Amino acid sequence: MQRRADDMLRGELLSSLLKRRGISTEDGSADGSSSGGSSGSLSLGSPQQQAQRQPEPEPEWSLPPFVPPQPEPPAVAAATYLQQEQRQQEQLAQLQQLEQERQRQQEEQLELLRQLVQQEEQQQQQPGSAPPSAAAAAPAMPAAPAVPAVRRRGRPRKSPVPPVPPGSSLVAAAEGAAEGLAENYGAAVALAAYQDTLSRQPLVDVSFCLRAKLDFGTRVRVVGGHECLGTWRVEAAPELVWSEGDQWRAQVKLPAGAIVEYKYVLLESSGGVRAWQSGANNVLAVKMSEERIELFDTWQSNPDQALVVSDGGAASKREGRLMAWAGEMMSQLSAQRQEMRRMSLELAGSQQELREARERAEFFRGQYAAKEAERKEAAAQLSEARALNTALQSQLQDTTGALKEAIETASALLQQVDARGAEIRSRRRSRAAAEEADSEEAED
């Protein structure tokens, strides 16, 4: 019964303490009237039970770590396709730039060809120069024709570029071919490009040999449309040197693939012009594969008697060489057309690939935008969870501190209660002993 009274006292003290701290029991009663004296109240048990109890570890309040969402493969693929699209756009820009440069060069070459055709037409409309009169008919090729020492008339048609000379059966077919090429845009571009590439071609050794019996002191020069032949300027043209057999020789270097007009000029010993070679301009076509050419001409400028020897091989006529040159030009035209067709196909393929890449990029942009929205939403949830975690941790710290303080206060009160109970029991024992002593004395 004494133990029950102690338990009731402890319950009342603990209930009053918890009420002061703002902590209520389940039913709000602390009178210990229920069975066992602990229903609806906080029973701490006897001092022996309290001594046997072990302090329970406090639970750790923490939220699970938040793992941010990892980028999905479509996002990585979208970035890859964006890089591919950028590279393809750069390649397309380079192709367009090359195409514009090619078109510009083609326009310049076409304009150059038009100027050549106009110059040729103007020269054809002008009256022809009178050929110089010859003293005697020219003998066969082995014999050297005699040339009288009189001033002759007739000057060549000067041309800044190598056109095809009219009025000669040597180049009649070449004139028709040139007109056909002028009507075709691709052929005109190829011809102009062909002339433009001459400056980058290797040089070919060309040896001029004129068979003519001339008066003592007469000088001979070969004048032509190329800069190596003086560009139709007599004072800048190379001079031929006499050798045995009444042969006059000179050696120059001409670019491979060139077609050059030229004529021979007789000069006085003082350097003044004595006579120009009569007839149309001589035409020399230099092939791409040749390394050395020897020309054997006569003063009468007869195409049938003029011979050309290439690389020490068999002799040929200038007309055949000119047609061969035209064949090479047509071959180059065909190759250029094939190259342009190939580039057009490549450009079309690149444009198709670019369109497909753009479509794929748009698709992956949409997926990337959706993943980016999900990432932002997850980041917002993470921020909200962190804020809630911070608030819960702060509240937990406050609650834990209050609970610790309440437990410490309750422990101090319980110690006081135990001390007071021990004092009461001691007094009771003393009183009982005194009463027992008094009763014994009374009996005695």
DRENMITI-150389 format. One record per residue (C-alpha): residue in three letters; x, y, z. Coordinates in steps of 0.02 Angstrom, whole numbers, plus 32768, in hexadecimal, padded with zeros to 4 digits. Last residue first. Layout:
<pt selum="ALA" u="X" v="Y" w="Z"/>
...
//
This chain:
<pt selum="ASP" u="8148" v="7F77" w="865F"/>
<pt selum="GLU" u="80B8" v="7F77" w="85E7"/>
<pt selum="ALA" u="80C2" v="8032" w="85D6"/>
<pt selum="GLU" u="817A" v="802B" w="85B5"/>
<pt selum="GLU" u="815C" v="7FAB" w="852D"/>
<pt selum="SER" u="80D6" v="8018" w="84E3"/>
<pt selum="ASP" u="8146" v="80B0" w="84E6"/>
<pt selum="ALA" u="81D1" v="804D" w="8492"/>
<pt selum="GLU" u="8158" v="8011" w="840C"/>
<pt selum="GLU" u="811A" v="80C3" w="83F5"/>
<pt selum="ALA" u="81CC" v="8100" w="83E5"/>
<pt selum="ALA" u="81F7" v="8076" w="836B"/>
<pt selum="ALA" u="815C" v="809C" w="8308"/>
<pt selum="ARG" u="8185" v="8156" w="8308"/>
<pt selum="SER" u="8238" v="8132" w="82D1"/>
<pt selum="ARG" u="81F8" v="80BD" w="824A"/>
<pt selum="ARG" u="817B" v="8140" w="8214"/>
<pt selum="ARG" u="81FF" v="81C6" w="8214"/>
<pt selum="SER" u="8272" v="815A" w="81AA"/>
<pt selum="ARG" u="81E3" v="8134" w="8135"/>
<pt selum="ILE" u="81BD" v="81EC" w="8124"/>
<pt selum="GLU" u="8274" v="8215" w="8104"/>
<pt selum="ALA" u="8282" v="818B" w="8083"/>
<pt selum="GLY" u="81E5" v="81CC" w="8030"/>
<pt selum="ARG" u="822B" v="827D" w="802F"/>
<pt selum="ALA" u="82CF" v="8242" w="7FE1"/>
<pt selum="ASP" u="8272" v="81DD" w="7F5F"/>
<pt selum="VAL" u="8201" v="8271" w="7F37"/>
<pt selum="GLN" u="8298" v="82E4" w="7F28"/>
<pt selum="GLN" u="82ED" v="8268" w="7EB3"/>
<pt selum="LEU" u="824C" v="825D" w="7E52"/>
<pt selum="LEU" u="8247" v="831A" w="7E45"/>
<pt selum="ALA" u="82F9" v="831E" w="7E02"/>
<pt selum="SER" u="82D1" v="8295" w="7D84"/>
<pt selum="ALA" u="8235" v="82F1" w="7D4E"/>
<pt selum="THR" u="829A" v="8390" w="7D33"/>
<pt selum="GLU" u="831C" v="8332" w="7CCD"/>
<pt selum="ILE" u="8294" v="82DC" w="7C67"/>
<pt selum="ALA" u="823D" v="8381" w="7C48"/>
<pt selum="GLU" u="82E2" v="83D3" w="7C11"/>
<pt selum="LYS" u="8306" v="8342" w="7B9B"/>
<pt selum="LEU" u="8257" v="834C" w="7B54"/>
<pt selum="ALA" u="8267" v="8407" w="7B36"/>
<pt selum="GLY" u="830F" v="83F1" w="7ADF"/>
<pt selum="THR" u="82CC" v="8363" w="7A73"/>
<pt selum="THR" u="8233" v="83C9" w="7A43"/>
<pt selum="ASP" u="829E" v="845F" w="7A11"/>
<pt selum="GLN" u="8319" v="83F2" w="79B0"/>
<pt selum="LEU" u="828A" v="8398" w="795A"/>
<pt selum="GLN" u="823B" v="843E" w="7929"/>
<pt selum="SER" u="82E0" v="8477" w="78DD"/>
<pt selum="GLN" u="82F7" v="83D0" w="7884"/>
<pt selum="LEU" u="8245" v="83D9" w="7843"/>
<pt selum="ALA" u="825F" v="848A" w="7801"/>
<pt selum="THR" u="8303" v="845B" w="77AC"/>
<pt selum="ASN" u="82B5" v="83C0" w="7760"/>
<pt selum="LEU" u="8224" v="8427" w="771F"/>
<pt selum="ALA" u="829D" v="84A2" w="76CE"/>
<pt selum="ARG" u="8301" v="8413" w="7684"/>
<pt selum="ALA" u="8262" v="83C2" w="7643"/>
<pt selum="GLU" u="822C" v="8465" w="75F1"/>
<pt selum="SER" u="82D6" v="847B" w="75A0"/>
<pt selum="LEU" u="82D3" v="83C8" w="7562"/>
<pt selum="GLN" u="8223" v="83DE" w="751F"/>
<pt selum="ALA" u="825D" v="8478" w="74C0"/>
<pt selum="ALA" u="82F3" v="8418" w="747B"/>
<pt selum="ALA" u="827F" v="838A" w="7447"/>
<pt selum="GLU" u="820F" v="8407" w="73EC"/>
<pt selum="LYS" u="82A7" v="8454" w="7397"/>
<pt selum="ARG" u="82E4" v="83A7" w="7363"/>
<pt selum="GLU" u="8239" v="8379" w="7321"/>
<pt selum="ALA" u="8234" v="841A" w="72BB"/>
<pt selum="GLU" u="82E2" v="83F5" w="7278"/>
<pt selum="LYS" u="82AB" v="8346" w="724A"/>
<pt selum="ALA" u="8218" v="838E" w="71E9"/>
<pt selum="ALA" u="8289" v="840E" w="7193"/>
<pt selum="TYR" u="8305" v="8385" w="7166"/>
<pt selum="GLN" u="827B" v="831C" w="711C"/>
<pt selum="GLY" u="8240" v="83B0" w="70B4"/>
<pt selum="ARG" u="82F2" v="83D8" w="707F"/>
<pt selum="PHE" u="8306" v="8320" w="7053"/>
<pt selum="PHE" u="827B" v="832C" w="6FD5"/>
<pt selum="GLU" u="82B8" v="83D2" w="6F90"/>
<pt selum="ALA" u="8369" v="838B" w="6F81"/>
<pt selum="ARG" u="8327" v="82F4" w="6F25"/>
<pt selum="GLU" u="82CC" v="8365" w="6EAB"/>
<pt selum="ARG" u="8366" v="83D2" w="6E97"/>
<pt selum="ALA" u="83D3" v="8339" w="6E79"/>
<pt selum="GLU" u="835B" v="82FD" w="6DF3"/>
<pt selum="ARG" u="8360" v="83A6" w="6D9E"/>
<pt selum="LEU" u="841E" v="83AB" w="6DA9"/>
<pt selum="GLU" u="842B" v="82FC" w="6D62"/>
<pt selum="GLN" u="83C0" v="8333" w="6CCF"/>
<pt selum="GLN" u="842A" v="83CF" w="6CB6"/>
<pt selum="SER" u="84C9" v="8367" w="6CBC"/>
<pt selum="GLY" u="8483" v="82EF" w="6C3B"/>
<pt selum="ALA" u="8452" v="837E" w="6BC9"/>
<pt selum="LEU" u="8500" v="83CA" w="6BDC"/>
<pt selum="GLU" u="8552" v="8323" w="6BB8"/>
<pt selum="LEU" u="84E6" v="830C" w="6B1E"/>
<pt selum="SER" u="8510" v="83BB" w="6AE2"/>
<pt selum="MET" u="85C9" v="839B" w="6B03"/>
<pt selum="ARG" u="85C1" v="82FC" w="6A9B"/>
<pt selum="ARG" u="856A" v="8357" w="6A0E"/>
<pt selum="MET" u="85EC" v="83E2" w="6A14"/>
<pt selum="GLU" u="8677" v="8361" w="6A0F"/>
<pt selum="GLN" u="8624" v="8307" w="697E"/>
<pt selum="ARG" u="8613" v="83AA" w="6921"/>
<pt selum="GLN" u="86C9" v="83D3" w="6944"/>
<pt selum="ALA" u="8701" v="832B" w="6901"/>
<pt selum="SER" u="8699" v="8344" w="6864"/>
<pt selum="LEU" u="86E3" v="83F1" w="684A"/>
<pt selum="GLN" u="8793" v="83AD" w="6864"/>
<pt selum="SER" u="8772" v="832A" w="67E0"/>
<pt selum="MET" u="872E" v="83B1" w="676D"/>
<pt selum="MET" u="87CE" v="8416" w="6787"/>
<pt selum="GLU" u="8838" v="837E" w="6762"/>
<pt selum="GLY" u="87D8" v="8363" w="66C1"/>
<pt selum="ALA" u="87EF" v="841A" w="6691"/>
<pt selum="TRP" u="88AC" v="8404" w="66AA"/>
<pt selum="ALA" u="88A6" v="836C" w="663A"/>
<pt selum="MET" u="884D" v="83D4" w="65B6"/>
<pt selum="LEU" u="88D6" v="8457" w="65C3"/>
<pt selum="ARG" u="895D" v="83D3" w="65B6"/>
<pt selum="GLY" u="890D" v="838F" w="6518"/>
<pt selum="GLU" u="8909" v="843D" w="64CB"/>
<pt selum="ARG" u="89BD" v="8460" w="64FC"/>
<pt selum="LYS" u="89FD" v="83CE" w="6497"/>
<pt selum="SER" u="8A5B" v="833A" w="64DE"/>
<pt selum="ALA" u="8B0F" v="82FC" w="64E4"/>
<pt selum="ALA" u="8B36" v="8256" w="6539"/>
<pt selum="GLY" u="8B8A" v="8254" w="65E2"/>
<pt selum="GLY" u="8C19" v="82B9" w="662D"/>
<pt selum="ASP" u="8BAE" v="82F9" w="66BC"/>
<pt selum="SER" u="8B31" v="8349" w="6644"/>
<pt selum="VAL" u="8B60" v="8374" w="6590"/>
<pt selum="VAL" u="8AF6" v="83F8" w="6539"/>
<pt selum="LEU" u="8AF5" v="8411" w="647C"/>
<pt selum="ALA" u="8AC3" v="84A6" w="6412"/>
<pt selum="GLN" u="8ABA" v="8479" w="6358"/>
<pt selum="ASP" u="89FE" v="845B" w="6351"/>
<pt selum="PRO" u="89DD" v="84F3" w="63BE"/>
<pt selum="ASN" u="8A37" v="8566" w="6341"/>
<pt selum="SER" u="8A7A" v="85FF" w="639A"/>
<pt selum="GLN" u="8ADC" v="863D" w="6301"/>
<pt selum="TRP" u="8B77" v="865B" w="636E"/>
<pt selum="THR" u="8B85" v="85A2" w="6394"/>
<pt selum="ASP" u="8B6E" v="854B" w="643A"/>
<pt selum="PHE" u="8BBC" v="84B8" w="6499"/>
<pt selum="LEU" u="8B81" v="84B3" w="654E"/>
<pt selum="GLU" u="8BD7" v="844A" w="65D5"/>
<pt selum="ILE" u="8B7B" v="841D" w="6675"/>
<pt selum="ARG" u="8BBB" v="83DF" w="671F"/>
<pt selum="GLU" u="8B64" v="83A3" w="67BD"/>
<pt selum="GLU" u="8AB7" v="8372" w="6781"/>
<pt selum="SER" u="8A2E" v="832A" w="67EF"/>
<pt selum="MET" u="89BC" v="83C1" w="67F7"/>
<pt selum="LYS" u="89BE" v="83E2" w="673D"/>
<pt selum="VAL" u="89FE" v="8482" w="66F0"/>
<pt selum="ALA" u="8996" v="84C5" w="665F"/>
<pt selum="LEU" u="89F5" v="8537" w="65E8"/>
<pt selum="VAL" u="8998" v="85AB" w="6572"/>
<pt selum="ASN" u="89E9" v="8611" w="64E7"/>
<pt selum="ASN" u="8993" v="86B5" w="64C5"/>
<pt selum="ALA" u="8941" v="86CB" w="641E"/>
<pt selum="GLY" u="89A0" v="86F8" w="6381"/>
<pt selum="SER" u="8A43" v="8756" w="636A"/>
<pt selum="GLN" u="8AD8" v="8759" w="63DF"/>
<pt selum="TRP" u="8B00" v="880B" w="640F"/>
<pt selum="ALA" u="8B84" v="8873" w="63B7"/>
<pt selum="ARG" u="8C13" v="88EB" w="63DA"/>
<pt selum="VAL" u="8BF4" v="8922" w="648C"/>
<pt selum="GLY" u="8C81" v="8991" w="64CC"/>
<pt selum="GLY" u="8D0A" v="8945" w="6536"/>
<pt selum="SER" u="8DA2" v="8999" w="64E6"/>
<pt selum="SER" u="8DD0" v="88F8" w="648C"/>
<pt selum="GLU" u="8D24" v="88FE" w="643F"/>
<pt selum="LEU" u="8C9F" v="888C" w="6485"/>
<pt selum="LEU" u="8C38" v="87FE" w="643D"/>
<pt selum="VAL" u="8BA2" v="87C6" w="64A4"/>
<pt selum="TYR" u="8B61" v="8714" w="64BF"/>
<pt selum="LYS" u="8AB1" v="86F5" w="64FC"/>
<pt selum="TYR" u="8A5D" v="86AB" w="6597"/>
<pt selum="GLU" u="89BA" v="8670" w="65E1"/>
<pt selum="VAL" u="89BF" v="8605" w="667E"/>
<pt selum="ILE" u="8951" v="8578" w="66C2"/>
<pt selum="ALA" u="8988" v="8547" w="6771"/>
<pt selum="GLY" u="8976" v="849B" w="67C1"/>
<pt selum="ALA" u="8A26" v="8497" w="6805"/>
<pt selum="PRO" u="8A6C" v="8545" w="6823"/>
<pt selum="LEU" u="8AE8" v="8589" w="67A3"/>
<pt selum="LYS" u="8BA6" v="8591" w="67B3"/>
<pt selum="VAL" u="8C10" v="85DE" w="6729"/>
<pt selum="GLN" u="8C95" v="85A4" w="66AC"/>
<pt selum="ALA" u="8CC9" v="85FF" w="660E"/>
<pt selum="ARG" u="8D0B" v="85C0" w="6568"/>
<pt selum="TRP" u="8D27" v="8605" w="64B9"/>
<pt selum="GLN" u="8D57" v="8582" w="6438"/>
<pt selum="ASP" u="8DB2" v="85B4" w="639A"/>
<pt selum="GLY" u="8E06" v="8508" w="6391"/>
<pt selum="GLU" u="8E83" v="8534" w="6418"/>
<pt selum="SER" u="8E43" v="859B" w="64A9"/>
<pt selum="TRP" u="8DFA" v="8648" w="64BD"/>
<pt selum="VAL" u="8DB8" v="867F" w="6568"/>
<pt selum="LEU" u="8D03" v="86AF" w="6583"/>
<pt selum="GLU" u="8CD7" v="8745" w="65EF"/>
<pt selum="PRO" u="8C5D" v="873C" w="6680"/>
<pt selum="ALA" u="8BCF" v="87BD" w="6682"/>
<pt selum="ALA" u="8BD5" v="8855" w="66F5"/>
<pt selum="GLU" u="8BFF" v="88D6" w="666D"/>
<pt selum="VAL" u="8B82" v="8887" w="65F7"/>
<pt selum="ARG" u="8AF0" v="8899" w="666E"/>
<pt selum="TRP" u="8A67" v="881C" w="6648"/>
<pt selum="THR" u="8A67" v="87D9" w="66FC"/>
<pt selum="GLY" u="8B26" v="87CB" w="66F6"/>
<pt selum="LEU" u="8B2F" v="8713" w="66C9"/>
<pt selum="CYS" u="8B49" v="86D9" w="677D"/>
<pt selum="GLU" u="8AB9" v="874D" w="67AB"/>
<pt selum="HIS" u="8A47" v="86E8" w="673C"/>
<pt selum="GLY" u="89E9" v="8730" w="66A8"/>
<pt selum="GLY" u="8A77" v="871E" w="662D"/>
<pt selum="VAL" u="8B13" v="8769" w="65DD"/>
<pt selum="VAL" u="8BA1" v="8701" w="6596"/>
<pt selum="ARG" u="8C39" v="876A" w="6566"/>
<pt selum="VAL" u="8CAA" v="876B" w="64CE"/>
<pt selum="ARG" u="8D40" v="87D9" w="64A4"/>
<pt selum="THR" u="8D81" v="880B" w="63FA"/>
<pt selum="GLY" u="8E39" v="883B" w="63F4"/>
<pt selum="PHE" u="8E60" v="87D2" w="635A"/>
<pt selum="ASP" u="8DC7" v="87B2" w="62F1"/>
<pt selum="LEU" u="8D53" v="8722" w="631E"/>
<pt selum="LYS" u="8D40" v="866A" w="62ED"/>
<pt selum="ALA" u="8CB1" v="8625" w="6354"/>
<pt selum="ARG" u="8C91" v="8588" w="63BB"/>
<pt selum="LEU" u="8C46" v="85BF" w="6461"/>
<pt selum="CYS" u="8C63" v="854F" w="64FA"/>
<pt selum="PHE" u="8C09" v="8575" w="659E"/>
<pt selum="SER" u="8C36" v="8508" w="6635"/>
<pt selum="VAL" u="8BB5" v="84F7" w="66C1"/>
<pt selum="ASP" u="8BEA" v="84BA" w="676E"/>
<pt selum="VAL" u="8B4B" v="849A" w="67D3"/>
<pt selum="LEU" u="8B21" v="84F5" w="6874"/>
<pt selum="PRO" u="8ABC" v="84A5" w="68FF"/>
<pt selum="GLN" u="8A07" v="84DF" w="6916"/>
<pt selum="ARG" u="89D1" v="855C" w="699B"/>
<pt selum="SER" u="89BE" v="85F2" w="6926"/>
<pt selum="LEU" u="8962" v="8583" w="68AC"/>
<pt selum="THR" u="88D9" v="8561" w="692B"/>
<pt selum="ASP" u="8878" v="85FD" w="68FE"/>
<pt selum="GLN" u="8870" v="85CD" w="6847"/>
<pt selum="TYR" u="881F" v="8526" w="6874"/>
<pt selum="ALA" u="87A9" v="857E" w="68EC"/>
<pt selum="ALA" u="8772" v="85EE" w="685D"/>
<pt selum="LEU" u="8758" v="8558" w="67ED"/>
<pt selum="ALA" u="86FC" v="84F6" w="6875"/>
<pt selum="VAL" u="868A" v="8589" w="6899"/>
<pt selum="ALA" u="8662" v="859B" w="67E2"/>
<pt selum="ALA" u="8641" v="84E0" w="67D5"/>
<pt selum="GLY" u="85CB" v="84E6" w="6869"/>
<pt selum="TYR" u="856D" v="857A" w="6821"/>
<pt selum="ASN" u="855A" v="852D" w="6776"/>
<pt selum="GLU" u="8548" v="85A8" w="66E8"/>
<pt selum="ALA" u="85FF" v="85DC" w="66F7"/>
<pt selum="LEU" u="8634" v="8527" w="66E8"/>
<pt selum="GLY" u="85D9" v="8516" w="6644"/>
<pt selum="GLU" u="862B" v="85B4" w="6603"/>
<pt selum="ALA" u="86D6" v="8572" w="6639"/>
<pt selum="ALA" u="86B7" v="84CC" w="65E2"/>
<pt selum="GLY" u="8688" v="8527" w="6542"/>
<pt selum="GLU" u="8726" v="8590" w="654E"/>
<pt selum="ALA" u="8790" v="84F4" w="6571"/>
<pt selum="ALA" u="874E" v="84A3" w="64D1"/>
<pt selum="ALA" u="8788" v="8538" w="646B"/>
<pt selum="VAL" u="8830" v="853D" w="64C3"/>
<pt selum="LEU" u="88AC" v="8502" w="6441"/>
<pt selum="SER" u="8839" v="8531" w="63B2"/>
<pt selum="SER" u="8869" v="85E5" w="63D4"/>
<pt selum="GLY" u="8806" v="8686" w="63D0"/>
<pt selum="PRO" u="87E9" v="8695" w="648B"/>
<pt selum="PRO" u="886B" v="8689" w="6517"/>
<pt selum="VAL" u="8832" v="862C" w="65B6"/>
<pt selum="PRO" u="884B" v="869E" w="664A"/>
<pt selum="PRO" u="88E8" v="869D" w="66BA"/>
<pt selum="VAL" u="88D1" v="8733" w="672D"/>
<pt selum="PRO" u="8908" v="87E7" w="6717"/>
<pt selum="SER" u="88E9" v="87DA" w="665B"/>
<pt selum="LYS" u="8949" v="8834" w="65D2"/>
<pt selum="ARG" u="8915" v="880C" w="6522"/>
<pt selum="PRO" u="89B6" v="87FC" w="64C3"/>
<pt selum="ARG" u="89FC" v="8884" w="6453"/>
<pt selum="GLY" u="89FC" v="888E" w="6396"/>
<pt selum="ARG" u="8A76" v="88F2" w="6330"/>
<pt selum="ARG" u="8B23" v="88C7" w="62F8"/>
<pt selum="ARG" u="8BC0" v="892E" w="62F2"/>
<pt selum="VAL" u="8C31" v="88EB" w="626A"/>
<pt selum="ALA" u="8CC7" v="8878" w="627A"/>
<pt selum="PRO" u="8C7F" v="87EB" w="6213"/>
<pt selum="VAL" u="8C61" v="8743" w="626A"/>
<pt selum="ALA" u="8CA6" v="86A3" w="621C"/>
<pt selum="PRO" u="8C58" v="85FE" w="624D"/>
<pt selum="ALA" u="8CC5" v="857B" w="62A6"/>
<pt selum="ALA" u="8CC2" v="84CF" w="6254"/>
<pt selum="PRO" u="8C9D" v="8433" w="62BA"/>
<pt selum="MET" u="8BE8" v="8464" w="62D3"/>
<pt selum="ALA" u="8BBD" v="847B" w="621B"/>
<pt selum="PRO" u="8BD9" v="851E" w="61C0"/>
<pt selum="ALA" u="8B7D" v="85BE" w="61E5"/>
<pt selum="ALA" u="8B42" v="8621" w="614F"/>
<pt selum="ALA" u="8BA5" v="86BA" w="6124"/>
<pt selum="ALA" u="8BAF" v="8771" w="6151"/>
<pt selum="ALA" u="8B27" v="8767" w="61D6"/>
<pt selum="SER" u="8AAC" v="87F4" w="61EC"/>
<pt selum="PRO" u="8A7D" v="8818" w="629F"/>
<pt selum="PRO" u="89CB" v="87ED" w="62D4"/>
<pt selum="ALA" u="894C" v="887A" w="62DC"/>
<pt selum="SER" u="88FC" v="8889" w="6385"/>
<pt selum="GLY" u="884B" v="884B" w="639A"/>
<pt selum="PRO" u="87B9" v="88C4" w="63A7"/>
<pt selum="GLN" u="876C" v="88CC" w="6458"/>
<pt selum="GLN" u="86CE" v="8864" w="6476"/>
<pt selum="GLN" u="8735" v="87CB" w="64A6"/>
<pt selum="GLN" u="8796" v="8831" w="6526"/>
<pt selum="GLN" u="86F5" v="886E" w="6575"/>
<pt selum="GLU" u="86B1" v="87BD" w="657D"/>
<pt selum="GLU" u="8750" v="877D" w="65CF"/>
<pt selum="GLN" u="874F" v="880A" w="664E"/>
<pt selum="GLN" u="869A" v="87E3" w="6677"/>
<pt selum="VAL" u="86C0" v="8729" w="668B"/>
<pt selum="LEU" u="8753" v="874E" w="66FE"/>
<pt selum="GLN" u="86EA" v="87C6" w="6765"/>
<pt selum="ARG" u="8665" v="8741" w="6776"/>
<pt selum="LEU" u="86E9" v="86C5" w="67AF"/>
<pt selum="LEU" u="8725" v="873E" w="6835"/>
<pt selum="GLU" u="8672" v="8757" w="6870"/>
<pt selum="LEU" u="865C" v="869B" w="687A"/>
<pt selum="GLN" u="86FD" v="868D" w="68DE"/>
<pt selum="GLU" u="86C4" v="8712" w="6957"/>
<pt selum="GLU" u="861A" v="86C0" w="6969"/>
<pt selum="GLN" u="866A" v="8616" w="6985"/>
<pt selum="GLN" u="86DE" v="865E" w="6A08"/>
<pt selum="ARG" u="8649" v="86AA" w="6A64"/>
<pt selum="GLN" u="85E9" v="8608" w="6A57"/>
<pt selum="ARG" u="867D" v="85A8" w="6A9F"/>
<pt selum="GLU" u="868E" v="8624" w="6B2F"/>
<pt selum="GLN" u="85D5" v="8616" w="6B52"/>
<pt selum="GLU" u="85E0" v="8558" w="6B50"/>
<pt selum="LEU" u="8676" v="855B" w="6BC5"/>
<pt selum="GLN" u="8617" v="85CD" w="6C3C"/>
<pt selum="GLN" u="857F" v="855D" w="6C33"/>
<pt selum="LEU" u="85EA" v="84C5" w="6C57"/>
<pt selum="GLN" u="863B" v="851D" w="6CEB"/>
<pt selum="ALA" u="8591" v="8551" w="6D2E"/>
<pt selum="LEU" u="8553" v="849F" w="6D19"/>
<pt selum="GLN" u="85E9" v="845D" w="6D78"/>
<pt selum="GLU" u="85C9" v="84DA" w="6E04"/>
<pt selum="GLN" u="8512" v="84AB" w="6E09"/>
<pt selum="GLN" u="8543" v="83F4" w="6E10"/>
<pt selum="ARG" u="85B6" v="8416" w="6EA3"/>
<pt selum="GLN" u="852C" v="8475" w="6EFE"/>
<pt selum="GLU" u="84B0" v="83EA" w="6EDA"/>
<pt selum="GLN" u="8528" v="8368" w="6F1D"/>
<pt selum="GLN" u="8541" v="83CE" w="6FBC"/>
<pt selum="LEU" u="8485" v="83DC" w="6FD1"/>
<pt selum="TYR" u="8476" v="8323" w="6FB1"/>
<pt selum="THR" u="84EE" v="82FE" w="703E"/>
<pt selum="ALA" u="8493" v="8374" w="70B4"/>
<pt selum="ALA" u="83F0" v="831E" w="708B"/>
<pt selum="ALA" u="843E" v="8273" w="70A5"/>
<pt selum="VAL" u="8476" v="82A7" w="7152"/>
<pt selum="ALA" u="83C6" v="82E1" w="7178"/>
<pt selum="PRO" u="837E" v="8242" w="7130"/>
<pt selum="PRO" u="83F3" v="81DB" w="71A0"/>
<pt selum="GLU" u="83A2" v="821F" w="723F"/>
<pt selum="PRO" u="83F9" v="829B" w="72AD"/>
<pt selum="GLN" u="8402" v="8260" w="7362"/>
<pt selum="PRO" u="837C" v="8297" w="73DB"/>
<pt selum="PRO" u="83BD" v="82E1" w="747D"/>
<pt selum="VAL" u="83CF" v="8265" w="750B"/>
<pt selum="PHE" u="8382" v="82A5" w="75AB"/>
<pt selum="PRO" u="83CB" v="825A" w="764A"/>
<pt selum="PRO" u="834B" v="8209" w="76BD"/>
<pt selum="LEU" u="8305" v="8281" w="773D"/>
<pt selum="SER" u="834B" v="8287" w="77ED"/>
<pt selum="TRP" u="830C" v="8271" w="789E"/>
<pt selum="GLU" u="837C" v="8203" w="7906"/>
<pt selum="PRO" u="8320" v="81A7" w="798D"/>
<pt selum="GLU" u="8360" v="81C2" w="7A3F"/>
<pt selum="PRO" u="83B7" v="812D" w="7A89"/>
<pt selum="GLU" u="8358" v="80DA" w="7B18"/>
<pt selum="PRO" u="839D" v="80F4" w="7BC6"/>
<pt selum="GLN" u="83A8" v="804E" w="7C20"/>
<pt selum="ARG" u="8326" v="8024" w="7CA4"/>
<pt selum="GLN" u="8366" v="7FC0" w="7D38"/>
<pt selum="ALA" u="8377" v="8059" w="7DA8"/>
<pt selum="GLN" u="82C7" v="808E" w="7D7D"/>
<pt selum="GLN" u="8288" v="7FE1" w="7DA8"/>
<pt selum="GLN" u="82DE" v="7FE9" w="7E52"/>
<pt selum="PRO" u="829B" v="8099" w="7E6F"/>
<pt selum="SER" u="81EC" v="805A" w="7E4D"/>
<pt selum="GLY" u="818E" v="807E" w="7DB0"/>
<pt selum="LEU" u="8194" v="811C" w="7D45"/>
<pt selum="SER" u="80DC" v="811A" w="7D22"/>
<pt selum="LEU" u="809F" v="819C" w="7CA7"/>
<pt selum="SER" u="7FE4" v="81A7" w="7CB4"/>
<pt selum="GLY" u="7F49" v="8169" w="7C59"/>
<pt selum="SER" u="7F54" v="80BC" w="7CA9"/>
<pt selum="SER" u="7FE3" v="80B4" w="7D2A"/>
<pt selum="GLY" u="7F96" v="8089" w="7DD3"/>
<pt selum="GLY" u="7F91" v="7FCE" w="7DAA"/>
<pt selum="SER" u="7EDB" v="7FDD" w="7D7D"/>
<pt selum="SER" u="7E9E" v="808E" w="7D6F"/>
<pt selum="SER" u="7E98" v="8109" w="7E01"/>
<pt selum="GLY" u="7F46" v="814C" w="7DE2"/>
<pt selum="ASP" u="7F0C" v="81FF" w="7DF9"/>
<pt selum="ALA" u="7F65" v="823E" w="7D5F"/>
<pt selum="SER" u="7ED7" v="825D" w="7CE8"/>
<pt selum="GLY" u="7EE5" v="82B9" w="7C40"/>
<pt selum="ASP" u="7EAE" v="8223" w="7BDB"/>
<pt selum="GLU" u="7F4B" v="8209" w="7B6F"/>
<pt selum="THR" u="7FC0" v="8275" w="7BD4"/>
<pt selum="SER" u="7FE4" v="832C" w="7BAF"/>
<pt selum="ILE" u="8089" v="8382" w="7B89"/>
<pt selum="GLY" u="8086" v="8441" w="7B97"/>
<pt selum="ARG" u="811E" v="844D" w="7C0A"/>
<pt selum="ARG" u="80B2" v="8481" w="7CA0"/>
<pt selum="LYS" u="803E" v="83EE" w="7C79"/>
<pt selum="LEU" u="80D3" v="837A" w="7C75"/>
<pt selum="LEU" u="810C" v="83B2" w="7D20"/>
<pt selum="SER" u="805E" v="83A1" w="7D6C"/>
<pt selum="SER" u="804F" v="82F3" w="7D23"/>
<pt selum="LEU" u="80FB" v="82C2" w="7D64"/>
<pt selum="LEU" u="80D2" v="82FC" w="7E14"/>
<pt selum="GLU" u="802A" v="82A5" w="7E16"/>
<pt selum="GLY" u="8073" v="8204" w="7DD3"/>
<pt selum="ARG" u="80FF" v="8205" w="7E53"/>
<pt selum="LEU" u="8082" v="821C" w="7EDF"/>
<pt selum="MET" u="8016" v="818E" w="7E9D"/>
<pt selum="ASP" u="80AE" v="811D" w="7E93"/>
<pt selum="ASP" u="80DE" v="8145" w="7F45"/>
<pt selum="ALA" u="802F" v="811F" w="7F82"/>
<pt selum="ARG" u="8032" v="8079" w="7F26"/>
<pt selum="ARG" u="80D8" v="804E" w="7F77"/>
<pt selum="GLN" u="8091" v="8072" w="8025"/>
<pt selum="MET" u="8000" v="8000" w="8000"/>
//
